[in-house]
Amino acid sequence: MAHELPPLPYEYNALEPHLSEEILRLHHDKHHAAYVTGLNAAEEKVQAALKSGDFTAANSLAKDLAFHGSGHLLHSMFWKNMKPGGGGAPSGDLAAIIERSFGSFDAFKGLFLATSNAIQGSGWGILAYRWKDDALVVLGAENHEDRTQWGVKPLLVLDVWEHAYYLQYQNRRPDWTKAFMDNLVNWDSVAEMYGWVKK
């Protein structure tokens, strides 16, 4: 079954003034849609290779699956990780594991922002659950798929590709990441994902 572009869980202007309607329309309707198209195309080529037995393009197909697949999955989570009037701090079990993993929420926030701001070029700041030791980790993914850890489950993702913020924040990435953390994070969504991956 072909992958589809998920609808936004809010109106295009719902995240203003912290994220403009213009950026959200371009980001969702053009950029995310392109990853969905790329993933579907890659999977069709994989199916064709399986049927024909010709695997000469296996390396490029694996690369396309990783890039477009990760782009689609991270963006699908990114939209849910934001809400109008978001920000603040989490509570309950999520707050407890953040404190256990990082020492305090403020320490986590500092690390998450610093990691997101330090990505060279395009990428993501990611808070992920690592089942192996029942802990959270902060990762900085380059592009959509480089510099990850196998087996982690992303809970909170912050897009720091330039298309995510440049029309509004220009080269001031730290202003964008701060606005995201202080005003947009949907901790209810993050807590729901944490509860799901812990099962």
C-alpha positions in Angstrom: 0.0 0.0 0.0 1.4 3.4 -1.0 2.4 5.8 1.7 0.3 9.0 2.0 1.0 12.5 3.3 -0.7 12.8 6.7 -2.9 15.8 7.3 -1.7 18.4 9.8 -3.4 18.1 13.2 -4.1 21.9 13.2 -4.7 24.8 10.8 -1.8 26.2 8.8 -1.8 29.4 10.8 -2.3 27.8 14.2 1.4 27.9 15.2 1.8 31.6 14.5 3.7 33.8 15.5 6.3 31.1 16.2 6.0 29.3 12.9 4.4 31.1 10.0 1.6 29.8 7.8 3.8 30.3 4.7 6.5 28.1 6.1 4.1 25.4 7.3 2.3 25.2 3.9 5.6 24.9 2.0 7.1 22.5 4.5 4.1 20.2 4.8 2.6 20.4 1.3 5.9 20.5 -0.7 8.8 19.2 1.3 7.1 16.4 3.2 5.1 15.5 0.2 8.3 15.0 -1.8 9.6 12.5 0.8 6.4 10.5 0.5 6.7 10.5 -3.3 10.4 9.5 -3.0 9.6 6.6 -0.6 6.8 5.3 -2.7 9.0 5.4 -5.8 11.9 3.6 -4.0 9.6 0.9 -2.8 8.2 0.4 -6.3 11.7 0.0 -7.6 12.5 -2.6 -4.8 9.4 -4.6 -5.8 10.5 -4.4 -9.5 13.9 -5.7 -8.5 12.5 -8.5 -6.5 10.3 -9.6 -9.4 13.1 -9.3 -12.0 15.9 -10.7 -9.9 18.1 -7.7 -11.0 19.7 -6.3 -7.9 22.3 -4.1 -9.5 20.6 -1.0 -8.1 20.4 -2.4 -4.6 22.8 0.2 -3.1 21.0 3.2 -4.4 17.7 1.7 -3.5 18.8 1.2 0.1 20.0 4.8 0.2 16.7 6.1 -1.2 14.7 4.0 1.3 16.7 5.3 4.2 16.6 8.9 3.1 13.0 9.2 2.0 11.6 6.8 4.5 13.3 8.6 7.4 12.2 11.9 6.0 8.6 10.8 5.9 8.6 9.2 9.3 10.3 12.1 11.1 8.1 14.7 9.5 5.0 12.7 10.4 6.1 12.8 14.0 7.3 16.5 13.9 3.7 17.7 13.1 2.3 15.9 16.1 5.2 17.1 18.3 3.9 20.7 18.0 0.6 22.3 19.1 -0.7 25.9 19.5 0.2 27.1 23.0 2.8 24.4 23.5 6.1 24.5 25.4 6.6 24.3 29.1 7.7 21.1 30.7 6.4 17.5 30.7 4.9 15.8 33.7 4.3 12.2 35.0 6.4 9.3 33.8 8.0 11.3 30.9 9.2 13.9 33.4 10.6 11.2 35.6 12.6 9.4 32.9 13.9 12.8 31.6 15.2 13.6 35.1 16.7 10.1 35.5 18.4 10.2 32.1 19.7 13.8 32.1 19.7 14.9 35.8 17.0 17.5 35.3 14.6 18.9 32.7 16.7 22.1 32.3 19.8 19.9 31.6 17.9 18.0 29.0 16.7 21.1 27.4 20.1 22.6 27.3 21.6 19.5 25.7 18.7 19.1 23.2 19.0 22.8 22.0 22.8 22.7 21.8 22.7 19.4 19.8 20.0 20.7 17.5 21.9 24.0 16.9 25.2 22.3 16.3 24.0 20.1 13.4 26.2 20.9 10.4 23.9 21.7 7.4 20.6 19.8 7.5 19.2 17.5 10.1 17.2 17.0 13.3 17.5 17.2 17.0 16.0 13.9 18.4 15.0 12.8 21.9 14.7 9.0 21.7 14.0 6.1 24.0 16.6 3.4 24.2 15.0 0.1 25.2 18.3 -1.6 25.9 19.0 0.3 29.1 15.5 1.9 29.6 16.9 5.4 29.1 16.5 8.5 27.0 19.2 9.8 24.6 19.6 13.0 22.7 20.8 12.5 19.1 21.7 14.9 16.3 20.7 13.3 13.0 22.3 14.7 9.8 20.0 14.7 6.8 17.2 12.3 8.1 19.1 9.1 8.7 22.8 9.7 9.5 24.2 9.5 13.1 21.4 7.5 14.6 21.6 4.6 17.0 20.0 1.3 16.1 17.0 0.3 18.1 16.1 3.7 19.6 12.5 5.0 19.3 12.2 8.8 18.6 9.8 10.6 20.9 10.5 14.3 20.1 12.0 15.6 16.9 13.0 19.1 15.9 13.6 19.9 12.2 16.6 22.1 11.7 16.8 21.8 7.9 16.7 25.4 6.6 13.3 24.9 4.9 11.8 24.4 8.4 12.6 28.0 9.5 14.7 30.1 7.1 11.9 32.2 5.7 11.0 33.4 9.2 14.2 33.1 11.2 16.9 33.5 8.4 20.2 32.2 9.7 19.2 32.5 13.4 18.7 28.8 14.0 18.9 29.2 17.8 15.9 31.5 17.7 13.9 28.9 15.9 14.9 26.0 18.2 14.2 28.2 21.3 10.8 29.2 19.9 10.0 25.5 19.3 10.9 24.4 22.8 9.4 27.4 24.6 6.2 27.8 22.6 5.4 24.8 20.4 6.4 21.4 21.9 3.3 19.2 22.5 4.4 17.3 25.6 1.2 15.3 25.5 2.1 13.9 22.2 5.7 13.1 23.4 4.3 11.4 26.5 1.8 9.4 24.5 4.6 8.1 22.2 6.7 7.3 25.3 3.9 5.2 26.8 3.5 3.4 23.5 7.2 2.5 23.0 7.4 1.3 26.6 4.8 -1.4 26.1 
